[in-house]
């Protein structure tokens, strides 16, 4: 995987890890960054619920409808 739109450079990531006494080379950090970007890309997004449905769920009728 090659994420060309990365906001964090390899140098920034290495500097951050070295600051925490973790030694990695360019290839290792590239794999780590690809994994992190892949996880964030595939993370579930919040689904938009229209206001009418949202309000219906809060109403007494909506509570009754959820039982069925």
Phi, psi and omega in degrees: 000138179228103180270105184279350183258023183299140177267341180253124180278164178298321180296319178296318181294318178297317180299319179295317180290321178297323178300331179257024177059038176243119183260124178220158175257180184299320181293317181295317182291329177296319178294317180298314180295319177300318179297315180296319178293323178295317178297314182292328179291323184268000179294140182297138177268157175290137178269138179282128176250120179304148185302322182298317180290320179299315179292325179296321180297330181278341184283161178301323179293320178298322178294323178291318181296329179293339180289339184258000000 
